[in-house]
Amino acid sequence: MNILTKVACICLLCIVAIGSAQAQKKGFAFGIKGGVNLSRLTMGNVFTTRYDDAGNPYLGYNGQEVKDNLKQSFNTKTGAVGGIYARFGRTLFIQPEVLVSTKGGSFEIVEMHQETPISKTVNVKYSNIDVPLLIGLKGGPFRILAGPVTSFRIGDNQKLRDAFKYYTSDLNNSLSQATFGYQLGAGLDLGSFSLDVRKEGSFTNVASFQTNGSNDGGDVKQKISSWQVTLGLKLF
């Protein structure tokens, strides 16, 4: 049994022990949740001058330099989200979650072809294992909560169970590949059901690359921004 497995077992035992104690005080909840993400990529406008083999910039009819322009799109992409949550505490609570989430966005590339600008739309869509750790306040049926979220990318051809196995086998390596962000929002509890609306943002880039063919072009750094709406069901 490796160290990570031992740590996971100890954490599980602690969660069960804390959960049992909280449940006796009616301050513990465990459930499932699912809903939608409305996400988009954010980045600045990047202009890249193209050069020929001699190092001279391509010129258009008006004598201006030909440039490739990458522009962020305000179009949102709809994705699914679902997983489990636990809540420890009553008025002041801690709520860890494990979610499988699909996000994405789009951006435009404007290129010059035979002195004619042509716009292309690039669509991006990917799936994550998201692990939010939220702290909140509850008054009556209403809640507010916020906290960090750690995201682990699921490969395009990778099965979910393989992704879980990969990221739980080496914690240090997994954290080095993770991206980090935040969630903040509000919720409403009605009996065993809960409704949450959250804003999610990124601290780290989901992608970073440099535009081609430029001596003075900049790096493109993409971040994700999304709204998440979920419906939860408390199991106990």
ZAMARGU-4260 file (C-alpha; in steps of 0.2 Angstrom, whole numbers, plus 5000, padded with zeros to 4 digits):
<rodrens>
0) 5000/5000/5000 | 5008/5016/4994 | 5008/5033/5004 | 4994/5041/4994 | 4983/5026/4997
5) 4987/5027/5016 | 4983/5045/5016 | 4967/5042/5006 | 4961/5029/5019 | 4965/5040/5034
10) 4956/5055/5025 | 4941/5043/5022 | 4941/5037/5040 | 4942/5055/5046 | 4927/5060/5034
15) 4917/5046/5040 | 4920/5050/5059 | 4917/5068/5057 | 4902/5065/5046 | 4895/5053/5059
20) 4897/5066/5073 | 4890/5080/5062 | 4875/5069/5057 | 4870/5067/5075 | 4870/5085/5077
25) 4860/5087/5060 | 4875/5097/5053 | 4881/5084/5040 | 4874/5081/5023 | 4879/5071/5008
30) 4872/5071/4991 | 4873/5071/4972 | 4871/5085/4960 | 4871/5089/4942 | 4868/5104/4930
35) 4875/5115/4917 | 4891/5126/4914 | 4890/5141/4903 | 4908/5145/4899 | 4919/5155/4888
40) 4938/5158/4885 | 4945/5174/4890 | 4961/5182/4882 | 4967/5198/4875 | 4968/5203/4857
45) 4985/5198/4849 | 4991/5205/4833 | 5005/5196/4824 | 5015/5203/4809 | 5020/5190/4796
50) 5037/5191/4789 | 5044/5183/4773 | 5061/5173/4772 | 5071/5189/4771 | 5063/5196/4786
55) 5053/5209/4778 | 5034/5211/4783 | 5021/5206/4770 | 5012/5222/4764 | 4994/5224/4759
60) 4987/5235/4745 | 4987/5250/4756 | 5005/5248/4761 | 5001/5242/4779 | 5009/5226/4787
65) 4998/5210/4786 | 4994/5204/4803 | 4985/5189/4810 | 4973/5194/4823 | 4967/5182/4837
70) 4951/5189/4846 | 4942/5182/4860 | 4924/5177/4858 | 4910/5182/4870 | 4900/5166/4864
75) 4897/5154/4878 | 4898/5135/4877 | 4886/5124/4886 | 4892/5109/4895 | 4887/5097/4908
80) 4892/5095/4926 | 4889/5082/4939 | 4896/5073/4955 | 4894/5072/4973 | 4896/5084/4988
85) 4897/5083/5007 | 4893/5097/5019 | 4900/5099/5037 | 4892/5111/5049 | 4876/5121/5051
90) 4877/5140/5050 | 4895/5140/5046 | 4900/5125/5035 | 4913/5117/5024 | 4908/5109/5008
95) 4920/5098/4998 | 4914/5092/4981 | 4920/5080/4967 | 4913/5085/4950 | 4915/5079/4932
100) 4913/5095/4922 | 4913/5099/4903 | 4919/5117/4898 | 4924/5126/4883 | 4924/5142/4872
105) 4928/5149/4856 | 4939/5162/4848 | 4942/5170/4831 | 4957/5170/4820 | 4958/5184/4806
110) 4970/5180/4793 | 4975/5188/4776 | 4974/5177/4761 | 4978/5186/4745 | 4975/5203/4753
115) 4958/5197/4759 | 4954/5195/4777 | 4946/5178/4782 | 4939/5175/4799 | 4939/5157/4806
120) 4931/5152/4822 | 4941/5139/4833 | 4930/5129/4845 | 4937/5122/4861 | 4929/5109/4872
125) 4936/5098/4886 | 4932/5089/4902 | 4939/5091/4920 | 4938/5082/4936 | 4934/5098/4947
130) 4937/5097/4966 | 4930/5113/4975 | 4933/5116/4993 | 4920/5129/4998 | 4916/5138/5014
135) 4899/5145/5017 | 4886/5153/5028 | 4868/5147/5030 | 4853/5157/5036 | 4836/5148/5034
140) 4835/5140/5017 | 4848/5152/5009 | 4867/5149/5008 | 4882/5159/5001 | 4898/5150/4998
145) 4915/5153/4990 | 4932/5144/4989 | 4946/5137/4978 | 4943/5124/4965 | 4957/5112/4958
150) 4954/5105/4941 | 4962/5089/4933 | 4960/5088/4914 | 4953/5072/4907 | 4961/5066/4891
155) 4951/5067/4875 | 4952/5048/4873 | 4953/5044/4892 | 4940/5035/4902 | 4934/5043/4918
160) 4940/5028/4929 | 4957/5029/4920 | 4958/5047/4924 | 4954/5045/4942 | 4966/5031/4943
165) 4980/5041/4935 | 4977/5057/4946 | 4976/5047/4962 | 4992/5036/4959 | 5004/5051/4961
170) 4998/5066/4971 | 5013/5077/4967 | 5013/5074/4949 | 4994/5077/4948 | 4995/5094/4957
175) 5009/5099/4945 | 4997/5096/4930 | 4982/5104/4939 | 4974/5121/4935 | 4967/5132/4950
180) 4953/5143/4951 | 4939/5149/4962 | 4920/5147/4964 | 4908/5159/4973 | 4889/5159/4973
185) 4873/5157/4982 | 4861/5142/4985 | 4844/5138/4991 | 4839/5122/5001 | 4821/5116/5000
190) 4819/5100/5009 | 4831/5087/5001 | 4833/5097/4986 | 4846/5112/4983 | 4849/5124/4969
195) 4866/5133/4967 | 4871/5147/4955 | 4890/5150/4955 | 4903/5160/4946 | 4919/5151/4942
200) 4935/5159/4937 | 4954/5154/4934 | 4970/5158/4943 | 4980/5149/4930 | 4980/5147/4912
205) 4971/5133/4903 | 4982/5135/4888 | 4997/5146/4883 | 5005/5147/4866 | 5014/5160/4855
210) 5008/5166/4839 | 5018/5160/4824 | 5029/5170/4812 | 5032/5185/4823 | 5047/5193/4831
215) 5036/5205/4841 | 5021/5195/4844 | 5015/5191/4862 | 5010/5175/4871 | 4992/5170/4870
220) 4986/5165/4888 | 4969/5158/4889 | 4958/5157/4904 | 4941/5150/4907 | 4926/5159/4915
225) 4910/5151/4918 | 4893/5151/4926 | 4887/5135/4934 | 4869/5131/4938 | 4866/5114/4948
230) 4852/5105/4956 | 4857/5094/4971 | 4848/5080/4980 | 4853/5076/4998 | 4854/5057/5001
235) 4857/5059/5020
</rodrens>
